[in-house]
């Protein structure tokens, strides 16, 4: 990862923060994109000169454009995009599903975010003839009962999106992958009593070879 440039959305805590720490340890330049301003700034400061924070709502296209522009203008390239921002979103039994603001926010964060990330990372990666885009999906997108209904549906959509975009960008040597973790000890799952299948540290070990060219 030495001198690679990586953007990590949802990078201020959980899996994103663990990945940011490991990438910086291995010599990468990391842009931490998150809505958690205090946590993001604190993490970037603790990681030193190879990390910086940018406040980002991944569901807002202007924010995503600005995020990509930081990599382009400051480093002249983008090697890795980790679409990791997320939250549990609207829950409840299917007949209780809130189709209002909570639903729109869930779709924006879990699906619009990865779409916008891929949309704006693709041109710079195509031009440099290489790069890696990875999105956090979930086992909830692969089988039932593993997450709230809307969350599960959107994670399944991320898997399909990843497979489709991977075919498009393969000719430009841009790799597009998704990871499907089970229960991980992140803030999203702190209140979940189901057994957890791993830690943040074990997951970022998986991410490193996926990102490395």
N, CA, C and O of each residue as an XYZ file, in Angstrom:
852
protein
N       0.810     -1.216      0.000
C       0.000      0.000      0.000
C       0.850      1.276      0.000
O       0.298      2.375      0.044
N       2.150      1.153     -0.048
C       3.020      2.321      0.022
C       2.707      3.324     -1.082
O       2.722      2.990     -2.267
N       2.419      4.574     -0.670
C       2.130      5.699     -1.553
C       0.820      5.553     -2.333
O       0.540      6.377     -3.204
N       0.019      4.540     -2.048
C      -1.305      4.438     -2.660
C      -2.213      5.504     -2.059
O      -1.986      5.963     -0.940
N      -3.237      5.892     -2.804
C      -4.199      6.887     -2.340
C      -5.551      6.215     -2.189
O      -6.087      5.655     -3.146
N      -6.099      6.272     -0.985
C      -7.360      5.586     -0.700
C      -8.372      6.536     -0.084
O      -8.027      7.377      0.746
N      -9.617      6.394     -0.496
C     -10.740      7.074      0.137
C     -11.559      6.018      0.859
O     -11.881      4.974      0.292
N     -11.894      6.296      2.114
C     -12.717      5.383      2.901
C     -13.930      6.141      3.400
O     -13.805      7.018      4.255
N     -15.113      5.814      2.874
C     -16.327      6.436      3.390
C     -16.765      5.677      4.640
O     -16.522      4.478      4.774
N     -17.410      6.396      5.545
C     -17.696      5.787      6.838
C     -16.407      5.459      7.564
O     -16.327      4.485      8.313
N     -15.395      6.290      7.330
C     -14.054      5.988      7.812
C     -13.742      6.453      9.216
O     -12.634      6.232      9.705
N     -14.699      7.099      9.882
C     -14.412      7.658     11.199
C     -14.563      6.660     12.335
O     -14.103      6.916     13.448
N     -15.202      5.524     12.070
C     -15.418      4.546     13.137
C     -15.559      3.152     12.544
O     -15.629      2.988     11.326
N     -15.601      2.155     13.410
C     -15.868      0.789     12.986
C     -14.870      0.247     11.979
O     -13.665      0.477     12.089
N     -15.394     -0.483     10.986
C     -14.545     -1.103      9.969
C     -13.743     -0.071      9.201
O     -12.582     -0.306      8.867
N     -14.353      1.069      8.920
C     -13.658      2.106      8.166
C     -12.446      2.635      8.899
O     -11.382      2.808      8.305
N     -12.601      2.897     10.197
C     -11.485      3.408     10.990
C     -10.372      2.374     11.102
O      -9.193      2.716     11.007
N     -10.741      1.108     11.305
C      -9.736      0.043     11.399
C      -8.953     -0.081     10.097
O      -7.739     -0.288     10.108
N      -9.661      0.049      8.973
C      -9.005     -0.035      7.670
C      -8.094      1.171      7.441
O      -6.981      1.026      6.935
N      -8.570      2.359      7.816
C      -7.750      3.563      7.670
C      -6.442      3.426      8.447
O      -5.372      3.767      7.942
N      -6.536      2.933      9.658
C      -5.333      2.767     10.478
C      -4.343      1.817      9.815
O      -3.149      2.111      9.746
N      -4.830      0.690      9.331
C      -3.929     -0.290      8.718
C      -3.302      0.256      7.437
O      -2.109      0.068      7.201
N      -4.101      0.931      6.611
C      -3.570      1.466      5.358
C      -2.472      2.494      5.617
O      -1.445      2.496      4.938
N      -2.691      3.368      6.602
C      -1.670      4.361      6.935
C      -0.413      3.667      7.453
O       0.701      4.065      7.112
N      -0.584      2.640      8.269
C       0.569      1.881      8.765
C       1.390      1.306      7.616
O       2.608      1.164      7.723
N       0.716      0.977      6.519
C       1.403      0.367      5.381
C       1.835      1.394      4.340
O       2.280      1.029      3.252
N       1.703      2.689      4.672
C       2.258      3.724      3.820
C       1.309      4.398      2.863
O       1.745      5.178      2.017
N       0.019      4.121      2.968
C      -0.952      4.740      2.067
C      -1.332      6.140      2.541
O      -1.209      6.470      3.720
N      -1.794      6.949      1.599
C      -2.415      8.235      1.904
C      -3.919      7.988      1.969
O      -4.510      7.499      1.006
N      -4.541      8.324      3.097
C      -5.939      7.966      3.322
C      -6.794      9.207      3.532
O      -6.482     10.068      4.354
N      -7.874      9.277      2.774
C      -8.879     10.323      2.941
C     -10.066      9.694      3.652
O     -10.715      8.792      3.122
N     -10.342     10.177      4.855
C     -11.435      9.662      5.673
C     -12.663     10.525      5.414
O     -12.658     11.721      5.706
N     -13.707      9.928      4.870
C     -14.934     10.656      4.531
C     -16.066     10.157      5.422
O     -16.356      8.962      5.454
N     -16.699     11.069      6.138
C     -17.717     10.646      7.101
C     -18.536     11.863      7.517
O     -18.125     13.004      7.306
N     -19.695     11.606      8.108
C     -20.511     12.674      8.678
C     -20.146     12.959     10.131
O     -20.553     13.980     10.685
N     -19.386     12.065     10.744
C     -18.991     12.232     12.142
C     -17.748     13.127     12.199
O     -16.614     12.646     12.199
N     -17.989     14.416     12.248
C     -16.902     15.384     12.097
C     -15.871     15.271     13.212
O     -14.672     15.211     12.941
N     -16.322     15.242     14.456
C     -15.375     15.197     15.570
C     -14.536     13.921     15.537
O     -13.315     13.968     15.686
N     -15.197     12.785     15.342
C     -14.467     11.513     15.292
C     -13.525     11.461     14.095
O     -12.406     10.958     14.195
N     -13.988     11.986     12.963
C     -13.161     11.963     11.764
C     -11.912     12.800     11.909
O     -10.818     12.361     11.556
N     -12.070     14.006     12.429
C     -10.907     14.873     12.633
C      -9.950     14.285     13.661
O      -8.732     14.352     13.496
N     -10.506     13.712     14.719
C      -9.669     13.106     15.756
C      -8.858     11.939     15.193
O      -7.671     11.802     15.486
N      -9.506     11.102     14.387
C      -8.802      9.959     13.807
C      -7.709     10.417     12.850
O      -6.582      9.925     12.903
N      -8.049     11.364     11.973
C      -7.064     11.848     11.004
C      -5.854     12.451     11.705
O      -4.715     12.226     11.296
N      -6.104     13.214     12.759
C      -5.002     13.812     13.517
C      -4.120     12.740     14.140
O      -2.893     12.845     14.130
N      -4.759     11.705     14.682
C      -3.995     10.637     15.339
C      -3.154      9.837     14.353
O      -2.134      9.260     14.729
N      -3.579      9.799     13.086
C      -2.867      9.010     12.082
C      -1.730      9.779     11.412
O      -0.907      9.184     10.717
N      -1.678     11.090     11.616
C      -0.554     11.863     11.104
C      -0.757     12.425      9.710
O      -1.882     12.528      9.222
N       0.347     12.784      9.079
C       0.312     13.510      7.815
C      -0.274     12.712      6.656
O      -0.693     13.302      5.660
N      -0.315     11.408      6.758
C      -0.826     10.590      5.656
C      -2.336     10.400      5.696
O      -2.883      9.621      4.915
N      -3.012     11.102      6.598
C      -4.470     11.000      6.671
C      -5.082     12.388      6.743
O      -4.523     13.299      7.354
N      -6.225     12.533      6.119
C      -6.987     13.770      6.250
C      -8.466     13.432      6.256
O      -8.879     12.391      5.745
N      -9.258     14.322      6.838
C     -10.695     14.099      6.967
C     -11.462     15.093      6.121
O     -11.095     16.265      6.036
N     -12.537     14.618      5.491
C     -13.455     15.502      4.792
C     -14.883     15.106      5.159
O     -15.273     13.948      5.003
N     -15.664     16.076      5.650
C     -17.058     15.813      6.009
C     -17.840     15.485      4.743
O     -17.849     16.268      3.793
N     -18.495     14.331      4.731
C     -19.131     13.842      3.509
C     -20.437     13.133      3.808
O     -20.497     12.235      4.648
N     -21.482     13.549      3.107
C     -22.743     12.807      3.063
C     -22.735     12.058      1.740
O     -22.890     12.672      0.684
N     -22.557     10.742      1.778
C     -22.380      9.981      0.538
C     -23.627      9.966     -0.336
O     -23.557      9.599     -1.509
N     -24.760     10.358      0.221
C     -25.980     10.423     -0.572
C     -26.153     11.733     -1.323
O     -27.098     11.884     -2.096
N     -25.245     12.688     -1.102
C     -25.287     13.981     -1.784
C     -24.183     14.009     -2.841
O     -23.001     13.879     -2.522
N     -24.579     14.179     -4.088
C     -23.602     14.096     -5.170
C     -22.518     15.157     -5.051
O     -21.355     14.885     -5.348
N     -22.879     16.359     -4.623
C     -21.879     17.420     -4.486
C     -20.805     17.033     -3.473
O     -19.630     17.345     -3.667
N     -21.196     16.362     -2.401
C     -20.228     15.923     -1.395
C     -19.289     14.862     -1.959
O     -18.089     14.878     -1.687
N     -19.839     13.945     -2.742
C     -19.012     12.882     -3.319
C     -18.037     13.458     -4.343
O     -16.878     13.046     -4.398
N     -18.499     14.403     -5.150
C     -17.614     15.071     -6.110
C     -16.460     15.747     -5.373
O     -15.305     15.639     -5.787
N     -16.775     16.444     -4.280
C     -15.737     17.127     -3.506
C     -14.754     16.133     -2.902
O     -13.553     16.396     -2.842
N     -15.262     14.998     -2.458
C     -14.420     13.948     -1.876
C     -13.413     13.418     -2.894
O     -12.227     13.284     -2.593
N     -13.894     13.120     -4.096
C     -13.011     12.625     -5.154
C     -12.020     13.702     -5.574
O     -10.868     13.406     -5.890
N     -12.468     14.944     -5.577
C     -11.609     16.054     -5.988
C     -10.421     16.219     -5.042
O      -9.340     16.625     -5.470
N     -10.612     15.910     -3.771
C      -9.495     15.982     -2.826
C      -8.374     15.044     -3.263
O      -7.203     15.422     -3.270
N      -8.745     13.824     -3.626
C      -7.735     12.860     -4.089
C      -7.074     13.340     -5.373
O      -5.853     13.275     -5.516
N      -7.888     13.819     -6.300
C      -7.379     14.238     -7.602
C      -6.458     15.447     -7.496
O      -5.383     15.471     -8.094
N      -6.885     16.453     -6.730
C      -6.120     17.697     -6.660
C      -4.901     17.582     -5.755
O      -3.856     18.161     -6.054
N      -5.018     16.847     -4.659
C      -3.915     16.781     -3.703
C      -2.888     15.717     -4.064
O      -1.692     15.897     -3.831
N      -3.356     14.604     -4.636
C      -2.444     13.489     -4.899
C      -2.318     13.132     -6.377
O      -1.400     12.409     -6.763
N      -3.228     13.632     -7.199
C      -3.150     13.373     -8.628
C      -3.590     11.998     -9.054
O      -3.396     11.622    -10.210
N      -4.188     11.220     -8.135
C      -4.628      9.875     -8.471
C      -5.581      9.352     -7.387
O      -5.722      9.956     -6.324
N      -6.216      8.242     -7.673
C      -7.043      7.544     -6.690
C      -6.893      6.052     -6.952
O      -7.336      5.546     -7.983
N      -6.271      5.359     -6.021
C      -6.028      3.928     -6.191
C      -7.137      3.067     -5.599
O      -7.450      1.998     -6.123
N      -7.723      3.536     -4.515
C      -8.692      2.714     -3.793
C      -9.878      3.552     -3.337
O      -9.703      4.638     -2.783
N     -11.072      3.049     -3.569
C     -12.279      3.633     -2.992
C     -12.978      2.539     -2.205
O     -13.326      1.496     -2.758
N     -13.182      2.771     -0.932
C     -13.897      1.832     -0.071
C     -15.243      2.452      0.272
O     -15.328      3.322      1.139
N     -16.301      2.003     -0.411
C     -17.671      2.444     -0.126
C     -18.160      1.712      1.118
O     -18.742      0.630      1.029
N     -17.921      2.309      2.266
C     -18.177      1.613      3.525
C     -19.218      2.296      4.395
O     -19.669      1.711      5.380
N     -19.612      3.518      4.060
C     -20.575      4.240      4.894
C     -21.889      3.478      4.970
O     -22.360      2.934      3.971
N     -22.473      3.441      6.152
C     -23.746      2.744      6.279
C     -24.289      2.785      7.690
O     -23.623      3.234      8.623
N     -25.503      2.310      7.824
C     -26.174      2.232      9.117
C     -27.335      1.258      8.960
O     -27.658      0.844      7.847
N     -27.960      0.895     10.074
C     -29.037     -0.087     10.019
C     -30.253      0.370      9.246
O     -30.886     -0.416      8.541
N     -30.577      1.640      9.382
C     -31.696      2.189      8.625
C     -33.060      1.804      9.159
O     -33.194      1.324     10.285
N     -34.067      2.024      8.331
C     -35.454      1.778      8.729
C     -35.653      0.293      9.013
O     -35.190     -0.559      8.255
N     -36.347     -0.011     10.114
C     -36.531     -1.402     10.512
C     -37.990     -1.744     10.754
O     -38.895     -1.107     10.214
N     -38.196     -2.754     11.570
C     -39.548     -3.196     11.879
C     -40.042     -4.281     10.941
O     -39.391     -4.605      9.948
N     -41.204     -4.838     11.266
C     -41.817     -5.825     10.387
C     -42.273     -5.143      9.102
O     -42.462     -3.927      9.076
N     -42.451     -5.924      8.038
C     -42.689     -5.343      6.717
C     -43.901     -4.418      6.699
O     -43.880     -3.392      6.020
N     -44.962     -4.766      7.438
C     -46.160     -3.917      7.429
C     -45.947     -2.619      8.205
O     -46.768     -1.704      8.131
N     -44.839     -2.543      8.951
C     -44.528     -1.340      9.715
C     -43.542     -0.423      8.996
O     -43.182      0.627      9.528
N     -43.107     -0.794      7.812
C     -42.049     -0.053      7.125
C     -42.420      1.409      6.913
O     -43.444      1.719      6.304
N     -41.587      2.292      7.417
C     -41.762      3.735      7.252
C     -41.271      4.120      5.862
O     -40.075      4.044      5.583
N     -42.182      4.531      4.997
C     -41.817      4.883      3.627
C     -41.543      6.376      3.465
O     -41.485      6.888      2.347
N     -41.378      7.056      4.572
C     -41.123      8.488      4.531
C     -39.645      8.823      4.560
O     -38.838      8.216      3.856
N     -39.302      9.806      5.392
C     -37.931     10.316      5.430
C     -36.926      9.247      5.845
O     -35.811      9.206      5.324
N     -37.317      8.380      6.780
C     -36.390      7.338      7.237
C     -36.040      6.381      6.106
O     -34.893      5.950      5.984
N     -37.023      6.052      5.284
C     -36.782      5.173      4.137
C     -35.851      5.847      3.130
O     -34.890      5.241      2.657
N     -36.146      7.099      2.813
C     -35.323      7.826      1.845
C     -33.880      7.956      2.328
O     -32.941      7.843      1.539
N     -33.713      8.191      3.614
C     -32.362      8.304      4.171
C     -31.624      6.970      4.084
O     -30.424      6.935      3.811
N     -32.345      5.878      4.317
C     -31.731      4.552      4.250
C     -31.268      4.238      2.834
O     -30.149      3.764      2.636
N     -32.122      4.500      1.850
C     -31.758      4.266      0.449
C     -30.576      5.146      0.053
O     -29.660      4.700     -0.638
N     -30.608      6.397      0.497
C     -29.540      7.334      0.157
C     -28.193      6.856      0.684
O     -27.192      6.883     -0.033
N     -28.172      6.422      1.932
C     -26.913      6.023      2.531
C     -26.384      4.687      2.049
O     -25.180      4.521      1.852
N     -27.294      3.725      1.858
C     -26.857      2.355      1.579
C     -26.738      2.015      0.100
O     -25.991      1.103     -0.257
N     -27.451      2.722     -0.768
C     -27.385      2.407     -2.199
C     -26.938      3.595     -3.048
O     -26.048      3.456     -3.888
N     -27.547      4.759     -2.835
C     -27.127      5.929     -3.604
C     -25.650      6.230     -3.362
O     -24.933      6.604     -4.290
N     -25.196      6.069     -2.129
C     -23.794      6.329     -1.810
C     -22.822      5.509     -2.640
O     -21.934      6.082     -3.272
N     -22.958      4.176     -2.661
C     -22.070      3.381     -3.509
C     -22.177      3.714     -4.995
O     -21.171      3.708     -5.704
N     -23.393      4.005     -5.474
C     -23.552      4.367     -6.884
C     -22.770      5.639     -7.193
O     -22.034      5.697     -8.178
N     -22.930      6.654     -6.352
C     -22.229      7.917     -6.586
C     -20.720      7.743     -6.457
O     -19.957      8.332     -7.222
N     -20.292      6.941     -5.497
C     -18.862      6.697     -5.353
C     -18.268      6.080     -6.604
O     -17.230      6.521     -7.096
N     -18.941      5.048     -7.118
C     -18.463      4.401     -8.347
C     -18.511      5.360     -9.529
O     -17.583      5.408    -10.337
N     -19.595      6.120     -9.627
C     -19.762      7.052    -10.745
C     -18.594      8.027    -10.845
O     -18.084      8.285    -11.935
N     -18.176      8.562     -9.711
C     -17.164      9.616     -9.747
C     -15.740      9.098     -9.563
O     -14.785      9.813     -9.866
N     -15.580      7.873     -9.075
C     -14.240      7.281     -9.012
C     -13.843      6.676    -10.350
O     -12.662      6.652    -10.695
N     -14.822      6.185    -11.105
C     -14.529      5.483    -12.358
C     -13.707      6.312    -13.348
O     -12.739      5.786    -13.896
N     -14.042      7.583    -13.607
C     -13.274      8.331    -14.613
C     -11.788      8.462    -14.280
O     -10.943      8.278    -15.156
N     -11.461      8.776    -13.030
C     -10.048      8.948    -12.679
C      -9.315      7.609    -12.721
O      -8.152      7.551    -13.120
N      -9.985      6.540    -12.312
C      -9.346      5.218    -12.360
C      -9.190      4.722    -13.791
O      -8.192      4.084    -14.124
N     -10.169      5.011    -14.634
C     -10.059      4.642    -16.049
C      -8.886      5.360    -16.700
O      -8.122      4.763    -17.458
N      -8.753      6.634    -16.400
C      -7.684      7.429    -17.009
C      -6.310      6.914    -16.602
O      -5.384      6.894    -17.413
N      -6.179      6.499    -15.350
C      -4.873      6.011    -14.889
C      -4.688      4.514    -15.145
O      -3.653      3.939    -14.808
N      -5.721      3.885    -15.754
C      -5.668      2.463    -16.125
C      -5.414      1.554    -14.927
O      -4.564      0.665    -14.971
N      -6.160      1.795    -13.870
C      -6.051      0.920    -12.713
C      -6.697      1.507    -11.483
O      -6.858      2.722    -11.364
N      -7.064      0.634    -10.572
C      -7.674      1.057     -9.325
C      -8.545     -0.050     -8.771
O      -8.782     -1.065     -9.427
N      -9.012      0.158     -7.566
C      -9.848     -0.838     -6.907
C     -10.988     -0.151     -6.176
O     -10.774      0.770     -5.388
N     -12.199     -0.609     -6.447
C     -13.389     -0.121     -5.754
C     -13.981     -1.293     -4.989
O     -14.237     -2.353     -5.561
N     -14.194     -1.103     -3.715
C     -14.820     -2.152     -2.914
C     -15.961     -1.549     -2.112
O     -15.843     -0.445     -1.581
N     -17.051     -2.269     -2.029
C     -18.225     -1.798     -1.298
C     -18.587     -2.798     -0.211
O     -18.467     -4.009     -0.397
N     -19.026     -2.280      0.913
C     -19.487     -3.147      1.983
C     -20.932     -3.535      1.718
O     -21.840     -2.713      1.835
N     -21.133     -4.795      1.361
C     -22.480     -5.349      1.276
C     -22.729     -6.069      2.607
O     -22.400     -5.523      3.660
N     -23.289     -7.257      2.588
C     -23.577     -7.956      3.841
C     -24.129     -9.333      3.543
O     -24.693     -9.569      2.475
N     -23.964    -10.244      4.495
C     -24.656    -11.524      4.360
C     -26.164    -11.309      4.337
O     -26.911    -12.155      3.845
N     -26.611    -10.169      4.874
C     -28.042     -9.848      4.844
C     -28.548     -9.671      3.421
O     -29.744     -9.811      3.166
N     -27.650     -9.364      2.493
C     -28.039     -9.243      1.093
C     -28.020    -10.559      0.349
O     -28.344    -10.615     -0.837
N     -27.638    -11.626      1.048
C     -27.525    -12.938      0.415
C     -28.555    -13.938      0.928
O     -28.919    -14.878      0.222
N     -29.020    -13.734      2.150
C     -30.036    -14.638      2.685
C     -30.887    -13.916      3.717
O     -30.448    -12.946      4.335
N     -32.092    -14.395      3.894
C     -33.046    -13.739      4.776
C     -32.720    -13.893      6.248
O     -31.892    -14.716      6.638
N     -33.377    -13.097      7.046
C     -33.327    -13.106      8.515
C     -32.037    -12.549      9.095
O     -31.852    -12.568     10.312
N     -31.141    -12.053      8.248
C     -29.861    -11.542      8.734
C     -29.869    -10.030      8.957
O     -28.887     -9.484      9.461
N     -30.933     -9.353      8.601
C     -30.987     -7.915      8.788
C     -32.383     -7.390      8.546
O     -33.242     -8.130      8.065
N     -32.635     -6.113      8.871
C     -33.934     -5.514      8.557
C     -34.244     -5.647      7.066
O     -33.331     -5.740      6.246
N     -35.526     -5.657      6.720
C     -35.928     -5.941      5.343
C     -35.338     -4.965      4.329
O     -34.783     -5.385      3.313
N     -35.454     -3.673      4.598
C     -34.958     -2.682      3.642
C     -33.438     -2.759      3.556
O     -32.870     -2.676      2.467
N     -32.792     -2.914      4.685
C     -31.331     -3.078      4.714
C     -30.918     -4.271      3.856
O     -29.996     -4.166      3.047
N     -31.593     -5.394      4.030
C     -31.269     -6.602      3.264
C     -31.443     -6.372      1.769
O     -30.599     -6.772      0.967
N     -32.546     -5.721      1.400
C     -32.812     -5.465     -0.017
C     -31.744     -4.570     -0.628
O     -31.306     -4.807     -1.753
N     -31.326     -3.552      0.100
C     -30.333     -2.620     -0.425
C     -28.949     -3.254     -0.500
O     -28.185     -2.961     -1.421
N     -28.621     -4.107      0.446
C     -27.336     -4.801      0.374
C     -27.313     -5.784     -0.796
O     -26.274     -5.966     -1.431
N     -28.453     -6.419     -1.084
C     -28.538     -7.269     -2.276
C     -28.326     -6.434     -3.532
O     -27.688     -6.883     -4.484
N     -28.866     -5.211     -3.529
C     -28.686     -4.316     -4.671
C     -27.222     -3.931     -4.843
O     -26.741     -3.822     -5.971
N     -26.510     -3.725     -3.745
C     -25.083     -3.394     -3.824
C     -24.299     -4.541     -4.452
O     -23.367     -4.307     -5.222
N     -24.668     -5.778     -4.129
C     -24.007     -6.938     -4.732
C     -24.230     -6.950     -6.241
O     -23.290     -7.155     -7.009
N     -25.470     -6.730     -6.664
C     -25.762     -6.691     -8.095
C     -25.070     -5.543     -8.797
O     -24.542     -5.711     -9.896
N     -25.069     -4.382     -8.173
C     -24.379     -3.211     -8.722
C     -22.896     -3.508     -8.915
O     -22.324     -3.195     -9.959
N     -22.286     -4.104     -7.918
C     -20.861     -4.428     -7.975
C     -20.547     -5.360     -9.135
O     -19.592     -5.132     -9.878
N     -21.336     -6.397     -9.291
C     -21.101     -7.353    -10.376
C     -21.232     -6.686    -11.739
O     -20.455     -6.971    -12.651
N     -22.203     -5.806    -11.877
C     -22.435     -5.135    -13.152
C     -21.311     -4.156    -13.490
O     -20.795     -4.158    -14.608
N     -20.934     -3.320    -12.518
C     -19.888     -2.326    -12.756
C     -18.530     -3.007    -12.951
O     -17.692     -2.506    -13.700
N     -18.310     -4.128    -12.292
C     -17.053     -4.860    -12.466
C     -16.844     -5.268    -13.917
O     -15.728     -5.204    -14.431
N     -17.917     -5.687    -14.572
C     -17.823     -6.072    -15.987
C     -17.471     -4.860    -16.844
O     -16.644     -4.956    -17.751
N     -18.095     -3.727    -16.558
C     -17.853     -2.515    -17.348
C     -16.418     -2.024    -17.229
O     -15.812     -1.632    -18.226
N     -15.872     -2.041    -16.017
C     -14.565     -1.422    -15.781
C     -13.386     -2.374    -15.945
O     -12.234     -1.948    -15.878
N     -13.661     -3.653    -16.157
C     -12.573     -4.633    -16.260
C     -11.599     -4.307    -17.385
O     -10.395     -4.526    -17.247
N     -12.106     -3.788    -18.488
C     -11.246     -3.500    -19.650
C     -10.238     -2.404    -19.355
O      -9.241     -2.269    -20.063
N     -10.492     -1.614    -18.306
C      -9.573     -0.550    -17.918
C      -8.744     -0.934    -16.695
O      -8.130     -0.078    -16.058
N      -8.732     -2.220    -16.373
C      -7.950     -2.741    -15.244
C      -8.380     -2.159    -13.904
O      -7.575     -2.026    -12.982
N      -9.658     -1.813    -13.810
C     -10.233     -1.351    -12.548
C     -11.025     -2.510    -11.945
O     -11.960     -3.024    -12.560
N     -10.642     -2.908    -10.747
C     -11.303     -4.022    -10.082
C     -12.426     -3.510     -9.188
O     -12.258     -2.521     -8.475
N     -13.559     -4.181     -9.229
C     -14.729     -3.786     -8.442
C     -15.217     -5.013     -7.679
O     -15.585     -6.022     -8.280
N     -15.217     -4.920     -6.369
C     -15.592     -6.046     -5.519
C     -16.497     -5.588     -4.384
O     -16.559     -4.402     -4.058
N     -17.190     -6.540     -3.793
C     -17.978     -6.287     -2.587
C     -17.593     -7.312     -1.537
O     -17.271     -8.455     -1.859
N     -17.627     -6.900     -0.293
C     -17.442     -7.835      0.807
C     -18.788     -8.021      1.492
O     -19.595     -7.094      1.549
N     -19.024     -9.208      2.005
C     -20.311     -9.531      2.636
C     -20.067    -10.053      4.044
O     -20.211    -11.250      4.292
N     -19.698     -9.167      4.974
C     -19.431     -9.622      6.343
C     -20.704    -10.030      7.068
O     -21.806     -9.603      6.722
N     -20.525    -10.858      8.069
C     -21.614    -11.154      8.994
C     -21.620    -10.099     10.082
O     -21.273     -8.945      9.833
N     -22.009    -10.483     11.278
C     -22.038     -9.525     12.379
C     -20.633     -9.135     12.797
O     -19.835     -9.994     13.170
N     -20.322     -7.845     12.739
C     -19.010     -7.322     13.115
C     -19.205     -6.337     14.260
O     -20.226     -5.653     14.322
N     -18.246     -6.259     15.155
C     -18.368     -5.380     16.316
C     -18.166     -3.918     15.913
O     -17.112     -3.329     16.153
N     -19.197     -3.353     15.297
C     -19.208     -1.946     14.923
C     -20.345     -1.272     15.668
O     -21.174     -1.960     16.263
N     -20.411      0.080     15.654
C     -21.515      0.756     16.328
C     -22.891      0.296     15.862
O     -23.837      0.307     16.650
N     -23.026     -0.112     14.590
C     -24.321     -0.561     14.084
C     -24.813     -1.776     14.857
O     -26.012     -1.927     15.092
N     -23.883     -2.642     15.252
C     -24.262     -3.922     15.844
C     -24.086     -3.983     17.359
O     -24.268     -5.048     17.949
N     -23.741     -2.884     17.993
C     -23.491     -2.933     19.428
C     -24.725     -3.371     20.213
O     -24.609     -3.978     21.277
N     -25.901     -3.060     19.683
C     -27.124     -3.447     20.370
C     -27.711     -4.753     19.891
O     -28.790     -5.146     20.336
N     -27.027     -5.433     18.993
C     -27.514     -6.688     18.417
C     -26.994     -7.851     19.249
O     -25.789     -7.974     19.467
N     -27.897     -8.699     19.712
C     -27.499     -9.795     20.600
C     -27.054    -11.046     19.857
O     -26.593    -12.001     20.482
N     -27.183    -11.056     18.542
C     -26.766    -12.240     17.804
C     -25.248    -12.389     17.843
O     -24.550    -11.383     17.968
N     -24.712    -13.603     17.741
C     -23.260    -13.806     17.768
C     -22.574    -13.036     16.650
O     -23.078    -12.970     15.529
N     -21.433    -12.460     16.959
C     -20.659    -11.710     15.982
C     -19.597    -12.622     15.378
O     -18.991    -13.434     16.076
N     -19.379    -12.477     14.076
C     -18.490    -13.409     13.388
C     -17.064    -12.908     13.247
O     -16.212    -13.639     12.743
N     -16.776    -11.691     13.673
C     -15.413    -11.199     13.506
C     -15.233     -9.844     14.143
O     -16.169     -9.275     14.705
N     -14.022     -9.330     14.050
C     -13.693     -8.022     14.598
C     -13.316     -7.084     13.472
O     -13.108     -7.513     12.337
N     -13.228     -5.788     13.792
C     -12.782     -4.819     12.790
C     -11.395     -5.174     12.284
O     -11.103     -5.033     11.096
N     -10.540     -5.636     13.192
C      -9.157     -5.911     12.826
C      -9.046     -7.091     11.871
O      -8.210     -7.080     10.967
N      -9.885     -8.113     12.064
C      -9.812     -9.258     11.155
C     -10.330     -8.889      9.778
O      -9.847     -9.419      8.778
N     -11.309     -7.988      9.706
C     -11.861     -7.611      8.414
C     -10.880     -6.783      7.603
O     -10.772     -6.974      6.392
N     -10.165     -5.867      8.242
C      -9.248     -5.053      7.442
C      -8.082     -5.878      6.920
O      -7.426     -5.473      5.960
N      -7.811     -7.022      7.527
C      -6.827     -7.936      6.955
C      -7.323     -8.495      5.623
O      -6.534     -8.748      4.712
N      -8.643     -8.684      5.520
C      -9.235     -9.150      4.266
C      -9.150     -8.060      3.204
O      -8.892     -8.350      2.036
N      -9.365     -6.812      3.601
C      -9.428     -5.713      2.644
C      -8.084     -5.395      2.008
O      -8.035     -5.013      0.839
N      -7.001     -5.542      2.745
C      -5.699     -5.107      2.233
C      -5.333     -5.773      0.910
O      -4.995     -5.064     -0.038
N      -5.385     -7.112      0.799
C      -5.037     -7.709     -0.501
C      -6.043     -7.411     -1.598
O      -5.688     -7.416     -2.777
N      -7.294     -7.152     -1.232
C      -8.291     -6.813     -2.247
C      -7.967     -5.463     -2.872
O      -8.143     -5.273     -4.076
N      -7.488     -4.519     -2.048
C      -7.152     -3.194     -2.550
C      -5.822     -3.163     -3.284
O      -5.667     -2.399     -4.237
N      -4.868     -3.966     -2.868
C      -3.512     -3.874     -3.404
C      -3.473     -4.276     -4.867
O      -4.080     -5.271     -5.261
N      -2.761     -3.504     -5.667
C      -2.601     -3.824     -7.089
C      -1.349     -4.665     -7.299
O      -1.039     -5.039     -8.430
